[in-house]
Amino acid sequence: MNKKRLVSMLLVSAMTAALFTGCGSDGNQTSGDSTTSAGTNSTTEEAGIKEFTAFFAVAGSEINDDNEVQQLIAEKVGAKVKETWLTGQTADEAVGTMIAGGEYPDFIEGQTGTKQLYEAGALVALDDYLDDYPNIKAYYTDEEWNKLRRDDGHIYWIQQFQNVKGEEKATTHNDEAFWIQTRVLEWAGYPEVNTLDEYFDLLESYMEANPTMEDGTENIAYTILCEDWRYYCLENAPQFLDGYPNDGSVIVDPDELKVIDYNTTDTAKRYFQKLNEEYKKGYVDPESFTQTYDEYIAKLSTGRVLGMVDQWWDFAYNVNDSLKQQGLDEKGCSYVPLPITIDEGIKNQWHCSGGVMNSGSGLAITTSCKDVEGALQFIDDLLSQDIHNLRFWGVEGVDYEVNDDGLFYRTEEQRKQAADTAYKASHLCSYSYFPNYKGTSDDGINANWPDDQPDEFFDSLNSAVQRCFKAYGAETYVDMLGTNETPGPWYPMYSFSGTMTTSTPGGVAWTKMGEIKHEYLPRTVMANDFESEWNTYMKAYEGCNPQDFLDEMQAELDRRMKEAAKFE
């Protein structure tokens, strides 16, 4: 343990002891147990520190109760939050259980269950509070806040991601892509790989020459994650292959402002036929359609999977740390994105610059919260720059250094600490599902996230990724793809489809379409006779009345364009 780390821990211990003044002689809190599960409300006082609870309907890692940075933040802002995450249920199931019981945590991010919470009257309207919390109010423009209003005219949640402050400093492509390991590209001499056929040709060639890893573990050319809502890893690539951005549920023609069903395009058929061909050749992981998310992450963490489609945020924050701890990153097992389209000459839109607001969900305060003002003050404080630095950079002198020009950087030892699971659980606290900023700090110099700090970003890369970037004339993951402006004020359409319920014909169709795709798309990939199975799938798909869905999506597109016109 280095000296600075020891000093920091002693300081935190001293502050913690001061905070616990008034505790019983055994050190336990006299106010009761602060560790509460989702579905209960516990806004208690711990020697002046307010305690809130939060539930996020996504998989996540809980930090230790005595986490050092969490305690530092609590000392500075007078509050802390016990966070719990989704385990063993879908988001809808977890939210449904809470609604049935009528008890909620103070904060909640319901994901696909957000609309259920709204319709159940479980969320607090935030409109009348916003002016009292300047950091929250400034988090969005009036036009952006307006996008969060529900049909009753009120705002119930704050979308907490992809908000860019100051200058954008995107280095990581946090979104969806065809990913490939750097060892494959290096082996092939860093070729240009732009089409779906070229991508799979490369995987095939590498597998023929390198069927196993150095230790004899069999390589897997391509795997697919299909569990629950994550089946986007299988089904939505056709929109990107045709050169469109991630509207998620439909393609939007920007010239005619018309929605298009990407499930039935010629490109969709070609894509699934290609997967079928690769499956029959033995290059698609046979466990693709049965593996769980945890099994998928564990498989990627072995370094044996050469490629896949996924969102960076869905795999990288777990997998990259694991690869680094095993030394597999230096052996070329890290992933980089490729600008894949169905044919040459199509401009890809895998990456769009600027923030993307998913207005369909976000962080909400529930009606079980006994201190709404305190909860909002906590969010407001988390958005102050000094607390934001603590959340994402950590403690100065322990987790990062500052040079003579005021620029933040990390030593190699600090980078290793930041990738260590045990260290993160005991020391780091990003409150990752609370509102946060990308882009630039208020000082105009530093990035709000370490991985967006240009020098720090590049220095933190393993040598295999550095060689790869250099070979392609890239400095960042974004450079591997190129970037595009945000398509238009309608974007992204998934923020509407994600809130659909079976209360409308379009919502019924959307639910049925999802069920049919879950059932039939794996069949089309594994089919002996692709053409026959595709036709069977298309017939079942048409039986869902997808036009009802498309009509409601078109109406929402039209509405968004009209709303945007009001702010021009």
C-alpha positions in Angstrom: 0.0 0.0 0.0 1.5 3.4 -0.9 1.9 6.2 1.6 -0.7 8.5 0.1 -3.3 5.6 0.1 -2.5 5.0 3.8 -2.9 8.7 4.7 -6.2 8.8 2.8 -7.6 5.8 4.7 -6.5 7.3 8.0 -8.3 10.5 7.1 -11.4 8.7 6.1 -11.4 6.6 9.3 -11.1 9.8 11.4 -14.0 11.4 9.6 -16.0 8.3 9.9 -15.4 8.2 13.6 -16.6 11.8 13.9 -19.6 11.1 11.8 -20.6 8.2 14.1 -20.6 10.4 17.2 -23.8 9.4 19.1 -23.5 5.7 18.1 -23.7 3.1 20.8 -20.6 1.9 22.6 -20.3 -1.1 20.2 -20.0 1.2 17.2 -23.4 0.3 15.8 -25.8 3.0 14.7 -28.3 3.9 17.3 -30.8 4.9 14.6 -31.1 1.3 13.3 -29.8 -0.7 10.4 -29.1 1.4 7.3 -28.8 -1.5 4.9 -32.2 -1.7 3.4 -33.4 -3.7 0.4 -35.3 -2.2 -2.6 -38.9 -1.9 -1.9 -38.5 -0.4 1.6 -38.0 3.3 2.5 -35.4 4.3 5.0 -34.5 8.0 5.2 -32.8 8.0 8.5 -30.3 10.2 10.3 -26.8 9.0 11.2 -25.2 11.8 13.2 -26.5 14.4 10.8 -26.0 12.3 7.7 -29.3 11.6 5.9 -29.6 8.1 4.5 -31.7 7.3 1.4 -32.3 4.1 -0.5 -32.2 3.5 -4.2 -33.0 0.6 -6.6 -31.8 0.4 -10.2 -33.5 -2.2 -12.4 -30.3 -3.2 -14.1 -27.5 -5.5 -13.1 -24.8 -3.8 -11.0 -22.2 -4.1 -8.3 -22.8 -3.0 -4.8 -20.1 -1.2 -2.9 -19.0 -1.9 0.7 -21.0 -0.3 3.5 -17.8 1.4 4.7 -16.7 2.6 1.2 -14.3 5.5 1.7 -15.3 7.8 -1.1 -19.0 7.3 -0.3 -18.2 8.4 3.3 -16.2 11.4 2.0 -19.2 12.5 -0.1 -21.6 12.0 2.8 -19.4 14.2 5.0 -19.4 16.9 2.4 -23.1 16.9 1.4 -24.7 15.5 4.5 -26.3 12.5 2.8 -25.6 9.0 1.4 -27.6 6.4 -0.5 -27.7 2.6 -0.1 -27.9 1.4 -3.7 -29.3 -2.0 -4.7 -29.5 -3.6 -8.2 -31.5 -6.0 -10.2 -30.9 -9.7 -9.4 -32.8 -12.7 -10.5 -35.7 -10.8 -12.1 -36.5 -8.7 -15.1 -37.0 -5.0 -14.6 -40.7 -5.4 -15.2 -41.0 -8.2 -12.7 -39.1 -6.3 -10.0 -41.1 -3.1 -10.6 -44.4 -5.1 -10.6 -43.5 -6.6 -7.3 -42.9 -3.2 -5.7 -46.2 -1.8 -7.2 -48.1 -4.8 -5.8 -46.6 -4.2 -2.3 -47.0 -0.4 -2.5 -43.6 0.2 -0.9 -40.7 1.7 -2.8 -37.1 2.9 -2.2 -36.5 6.7 -2.1 -34.9 6.7 -5.6 -35.7 4.4 -8.4 -34.6 3.8 -12.0 -37.2 1.4 -13.4 -35.8 1.0 -16.9 -38.6 -0.7 -18.9 -40.7 -0.6 -15.8 -40.6 3.2 -15.5 -44.0 3.6 -17.2 -45.6 1.1 -14.9 -44.4 3.2 -11.9 -45.8 6.4 -13.5 -49.1 4.8 -14.2 -49.3 3.4 -10.7 -48.9 6.9 -9.2 -45.6 5.8 -7.5 -43.5 8.8 -8.6 -43.2 12.4 -7.4 -43.8 15.2 -9.9 -40.6 17.3 -9.9 -41.8 20.4 -11.7 -42.5 22.6 -8.7 -39.1 21.8 -7.1 -36.7 22.4 -10.0 -36.2 26.1 -9.5 -34.9 25.5 -6.0 -32.0 23.3 -7.1 -29.8 25.2 -9.5 -27.5 22.4 -10.5 -30.5 20.2 -11.4 -32.2 23.0 -13.2 -29.1 23.7 -15.3 -28.7 20.1 -16.1 -31.0 20.5 -19.1 -32.3 23.3 -21.3 -36.0 24.2 -21.2 -36.4 22.3 -24.5 -34.8 19.2 -23.0 -36.8 19.3 -19.8 -39.9 19.6 -22.0 -39.0 16.3 -23.6 -39.3 14.6 -20.2 -42.9 15.8 -19.6 -45.5 13.1 -19.5 -49.0 13.3 -20.9 -50.2 15.0 -17.7 -47.8 17.8 -18.3 -45.5 16.9 -15.4 -41.8 15.8 -15.1 -41.3 12.6 -13.0 -37.7 11.6 -13.7 -34.3 12.9 -14.7 -32.5 11.1 -17.5 -29.1 10.8 -16.1 -26.8 9.8 -18.9 -25.0 11.3 -22.0 -25.3 14.9 -20.8 -22.3 16.8 -22.2 -21.0 19.8 -20.3 -18.7 22.2 -22.1 -16.5 20.7 -24.8 -17.2 17.1 -25.7 -14.2 14.9 -25.1 -15.6 11.5 -26.3 -12.8 8.9 -26.5 -14.8 5.8 -25.9 -17.6 4.6 -28.2 -20.1 3.8 -25.4 -22.7 2.5 -27.8 -23.3 -0.5 -30.1 -20.9 -1.9 -32.6 -19.4 -4.9 -34.2 -16.5 -5.5 -31.9 -13.3 -7.5 -32.6 -10.2 -8.4 -30.6 -7.0 -6.5 -31.5 -5.1 -9.8 -31.8 -7.3 -10.7 -34.8 -6.5 -7.4 -36.5 -2.8 -7.6 -35.7 -2.5 -11.1 -37.0 -4.1 -10.0 -40.3 -1.9 -7.0 -40.7 -4.6 -4.5 -39.7 -6.7 -4.7 -42.8 -9.6 -2.5 -43.7 -12.8 -4.2 -42.6 -15.9 -2.3 -43.6 -18.6 -4.8 -44.6 -20.4 -7.7 -42.9 -18.8 -10.2 -45.2 -15.3 -8.9 -44.6 -15.8 -9.1 -40.9 -16.8 -12.7 -40.9 -14.2 -13.6 -43.5 -11.5 -12.3 -41.1 -13.0 -14.2 -38.2 -13.0 -17.4 -40.2 -9.4 -17.0 -41.4 -8.1 -16.3 -37.9 -10.0 -19.3 -36.5 -8.5 -21.6 -39.2 -5.0 -20.5 -38.3 -5.6 -20.1 -34.5 -8.2 -22.5 -33.2 -7.0 -22.1 -29.6 -5.4 -19.6 -27.3 -1.8 -20.0 -26.1 -2.9 -22.2 -23.2 -5.0 -24.5 -25.4 -8.4 -22.9 -24.7 -10.6 -23.1 -27.8 -11.3 -19.8 -29.4 -14.9 -18.8 -30.2 -15.3 -16.8 -33.4 -18.5 -15.0 -32.6 -21.1 -15.1 -29.8 -24.5 -13.5 -29.4 -26.2 -12.3 -26.3 -30.0 -12.9 -26.4 -31.2 -12.9 -22.8 -34.3 -10.8 -22.1 -34.0 -7.2 -23.3 -30.4 -7.6 -24.3 -31.4 -9.5 -27.4 -30.7 -6.2 -29.3 -27.3 -7.9 -29.7 -29.0 -10.1 -32.2 -31.9 -8.2 -33.7 -31.2 -4.6 -34.3 -28.0 -4.6 -36.4 -29.8 -4.1 -39.7 -30.5 -0.5 -39.0 -26.8 0.2 -38.6 -25.8 -2.0 -41.5 -28.0 0.2 -43.7 -26.2 3.3 -42.5 -28.7 4.6 -40.0 -28.2 5.6 -36.3 -29.6 3.9 -33.3 -33.2 4.9 -33.1 -33.6 1.4 -31.6 -37.0 0.4 -32.8 -37.4 1.8 -36.3 -35.4 3.5 -39.0 -36.2 7.2 -39.6 -35.8 8.5 -43.2 -34.4 12.0 -42.4 -35.5 13.4 -45.8 -39.1 12.2 -45.8 -39.4 12.1 -41.9 -41.0 8.7 -42.3 -40.5 5.6 -40.0 -39.3 2.3 -41.6 -39.5 -1.2 -40.2 -35.9 -2.4 -40.1 -37.0 -6.0 -39.3 -38.3 -6.6 -42.8 -35.7 -4.9 -45.1 -33.5 -6.7 -47.6 -30.6 -6.0 -45.3 -32.3 -7.7 -42.4 -32.7 -10.8 -44.4 -29.1 -10.7 -45.7 -27.8 -10.2 -42.1 -29.7 -13.1 -40.6 -28.8 -15.3 -43.6 -25.1 -14.5 -43.0 -25.5 -15.5 -39.3 -27.1 -18.7 -40.5 -24.2 -19.5 -42.8 -21.7 -18.8 -40.1 -23.6 -20.9 -37.6 -23.7 -23.9 -40.0 -20.0 -23.5 -40.5 -19.4 -23.7 -36.8 -18.3 -20.1 -36.3 -21.3 -18.8 -34.2 -21.2 -19.9 -30.6 -23.8 -22.7 -30.2 -24.5 -21.5 -26.7 -25.6 -18.1 -28.0 -29.3 -18.6 -27.6 -29.2 -20.2 -24.2 -26.5 -18.3 -22.3 -27.3 -15.9 -19.5 -25.9 -12.4 -19.3 -23.5 -13.5 -16.5 -22.4 -16.5 -18.5 -21.8 -14.2 -21.5 -19.7 -11.8 -19.4 -17.7 -14.7 -17.9 -17.1 -16.1 -21.4 -15.8 -12.7 -22.8 -13.6 -12.4 -19.6 -11.7 -15.5 -20.6 -10.5 -13.8 -23.7 -11.6 -16.6 -26.0 -14.4 -14.7 -27.9 -13.1 -13.0 -31.0 -16.1 -10.8 -31.8 -19.7 -9.9 -31.1 -22.3 -7.1 -31.4 -23.0 -5.3 -28.2 -23.1 -1.9 -26.5 -19.8 -0.9 -24.9 -21.5 -0.1 -21.6 -23.1 -3.6 -21.5 -19.8 -5.5 -21.4 -16.7 -3.3 -21.2 -16.7 -2.1 -17.6 -16.7 -5.7 -16.3 -14.7 -7.5 -19.1 -11.9 -5.0 -19.5 -11.0 -5.1 -15.8 -11.0 -8.8 -15.8 -8.8 -9.0 -19.0 -6.4 -6.6 -17.5 -6.1 -8.4 -14.2 -5.2 -11.6 -16.1 -2.8 -9.9 -18.5 -4.9 -10.9 -21.4 -5.3 -7.3 -22.6 -1.6 -7.2 -23.5 -2.1 -10.4 -25.4 -4.6 -8.7 -27.7 -7.9 -9.8 -26.1 -9.3 -6.3 -25.8 -12.1 -5.2 -28.2 -12.2 -2.3 -30.7 -15.2 -1.3 -32.9 -15.3 -1.6 -36.7 -17.4 0.6 -39.1 -19.4 -2.3 -40.5 -22.1 -1.8 -43.1 -23.9 -4.3 -45.4 -22.0 -3.0 -48.5 -19.1 -0.8 -49.4 -19.9 2.9 -49.9 -22.5 3.2 -47.1 -21.6 5.9 -44.5 -21.9 4.3 -41.1 -23.7 6.0 -38.2 -22.6 3.8 -35.4 -21.4 6.9 -33.4 -23.2 10.2 -33.1 -21.6 13.1 -31.3 -23.4 15.0 -28.5 -25.6 13.8 -25.8 -28.5 11.5 -26.4 -31.6 11.8 -24.1 -33.6 8.7 -23.6 -36.7 10.5 -22.3 -38.5 7.2 -21.6 -36.8 6.5 -18.3 -34.5 8.0 -15.7 -33.9 8.6 -12.0 -37.2 9.2 -10.1 -38.1 9.9 -6.5 -41.0 7.8 -5.2 -44.0 8.6 -3.1 -42.5 6.5 -0.3 -39.7 9.1 0.1 -40.3 11.0 3.3 -37.8 13.8 2.4 -38.2 14.8 -1.2 -36.4 18.1 -0.7 -33.4 16.3 0.9 -33.4 13.8 -2.0 -33.3 16.5 -4.6 -30.6 18.3 -2.6 -28.5 15.2 -2.8 -28.8 15.0 -6.5 -28.0 18.7 -6.8 -24.9 18.3 -4.7 -23.8 15.3 -6.8 -23.7 17.6 -9.8 -21.4 20.2 -8.2 -18.0 20.0 -9.7 -16.0 19.1 -6.6 -18.3 16.2 -5.8 -18.5 15.1 -9.5 -14.7 14.9 -9.4 -14.8 12.7 -6.3 -17.4 10.4 -8.0 -15.4 9.8 -11.2 -11.8 10.7 -10.5 -11.6 9.8 -6.8 -9.3 11.4 -4.2 -6.5 13.7 -5.3 -3.2 12.2 -4.4 -4.6 8.7 -4.0 -6.6 8.0 -7.2 -5.1 10.8 -9.4 -2.5 13.5 -9.5 -2.5 17.1 -10.8 0.3 18.5 -12.8 1.6 22.1 -12.8 -0.9 23.0 -15.4 -3.8 21.8 -13.4 -4.3 18.7 -15.6 -5.5 15.5 -13.9 -3.6 12.3 -14.6 -3.1 8.8 -13.1 0.0 6.9 -12.4 0.3 3.3 -13.6 -0.3 2.1 -10.0 -3.5 4.3 -9.8 -4.8 2.8 -13.0 -4.3 -0.7 -11.7 -6.2 0.3 -8.5 -9.0 1.7 -10.5 -9.4 -1.6 -12.4 -9.3 -3.8 -9.2 -12.7 -5.1 -8.2 -11.9 -5.1 -4.4 -10.4 -1.7 -4.5 -13.5 -0.2 -6.3 -15.9 -1.9 -3.8 -14.0 -0.5 -0.8 -12.8 2.9 -2.1 -14.6 4.2 -5.2 -18.2 5.5 -5.3 -19.4 7.0 -8.6 -23.1 6.9 -7.8 -23.2 5.8 -11.5 -27.0 5.8 -11.9 -27.4 9.3 -10.6 -27.2 12.3 -13.0 -23.7 13.0 -14.2 -21.8 14.9 -16.9 -19.6 13.9 -19.7 -17.6 16.6 -21.4 -15.4 19.1 -19.7 -15.1 20.2 -16.1 -15.9 23.8 -15.0 -12.2 24.5 -15.0 -12.2 24.2 -18.8 -9.2 21.9 -18.7 -10.1 18.5 -17.4 -12.6 15.9 -18.7 -15.4 15.0 -16.3 -14.5 11.3 -16.7 -10.9 9.9 -16.6 -11.5 7.9 -19.8 -12.3 11.0 -21.7 -9.0 12.8 -20.7 -7.0 12.5 -23.9 -3.6 11.9 -22.5 -4.8 9.9 -19.6 -7.0 7.8 -21.9 -4.2 6.9 -24.3 -1.7 6.2 -21.5 -4.3 3.9 -19.8 -4.6 1.8 -23.0 -2.8 -1.5 -23.2 0.0 -1.7 -25.8 -2.1 -4.0 -28.1 -4.8 -1.4 -28.4 -2.3 1.4 -28.8 -0.7 -0.5 -31.7 -4.1 -1.0 -33.3 -5.0 2.6 -33.1 -1.7 3.7 -34.6 -2.1 1.2 -37.4 -5.5 2.7 -38.3 -4.5 6.3 -37.8 -6.8 6.6 -34.8 -6.4 8.1 -31.3 -9.6 6.9 -29.8 -12.3 4.3 -30.1 -14.5 6.9 -31.7 -11.9 7.4 -34.4 -12.2 3.8 -35.4 -15.7 4.5 -36.5 -15.9 8.2 -37.3 -18.6 10.4 -35.9 -21.9 12.0 -37.0 -24.0 14.8 -35.8 -27.2 14.0 -33.9 -29.7 13.0 -36.7 -32.6 15.3 -35.7 -34.9 16.4 -32.9 -36.8 13.1 -33.0 -33.7 11.1 -32.0 -33.8 8.5 -30.5 -37.1 6.9 -31.1 -36.5 4.1 -28.7 -37.2 6.6 -25.9 -40.9 6.3 -27.0 -41.1 2.6 -27.9 -39.5 1.8 -24.6 -42.5 3.3 -22.7 -45.2 1.5 -24.7 -47.6 -0.8 -22.9 -50.4 -3.0 -24.1 -52.9 -0.2 -23.5 -52.7 0.8 -27.2 -52.9 -1.2 -30.4 -49.3 -0.2 -31.2 -48.2 -1.3 -27.8 -49.9 -4.7 -28.2 -48.2 -5.1 -31.6 -44.8 -4.0 -30.2 -45.1 -6.6 -27.4 -46.1 -9.4 -29.8 -43.3 -8.4 -32.3 -40.7 -8.7 -29.5 -42.1 -12.1 -28.5 -42.0 -13.4 -32.1 -38.5 -12.1 -32.7 -37.3 -13.8 -29.5 -38.8 -17.1 -30.7 -38.0 -17.1 -34.4 -34.7 -15.2 -34.8 -32.7 -17.9 -33.1 -34.5 -20.5 -35.3 -33.5 -18.6 -38.4 -29.9 -18.5 -37.4 -29.8 -22.2 -36.6 -32.1 -23.4 -39.5 -31.0 -26.1 -41.9 -33.3 -24.4 -44.5 -32.9 -20.7 -43.9 -35.3 -19.6 -46.7 -38.1 -21.7 -45.4 -37.6 -20.6 -41.8 -37.3 -16.9 -42.8 -40.7 -17.2 -44.6 -42.2 -18.8 -41.5 -40.9 -16.0 -39.3 -42.1 -13.3 -41.7 -45.6 -14.8 -41.6 -45.7 -14.9 -37.8 -44.3 -11.4 -37.7 -47.0 -10.0 -39.9 -49.5 -11.7 -37.6 -48.5 -9.2 -34.9 -50.0 -6.3 -36.9 -46.7 -4.3 -37.0 -48.4 -1.5 -38.9 -50.2 -0.6 -35.6 -46.9 -0.1 -34.0 -45.4 1.8 -37.0 -48.5 4.1 -37.1 -48.0 5.1 -33.4 -44.2 5.6 -34.0 -45.0 7.8 -36.9 -47.4 9.9 -34.8 -44.7 10.3 -32.2 -42.2 11.3 -34.8 -44.6 14.0 -36.1 -45.3 15.2 -32.5 -41.6 15.5 -31.7 -40.9 17.5 -34.9 -43.8 19.9 -34.0 -42.5 20.3 -30.4 -39.0 21.0 -31.7 -40.4 23.7 -34.0 -41.7 25.6 -31.0 -38.1 26.2 -29.7 -36.6 27.3 -33.1 
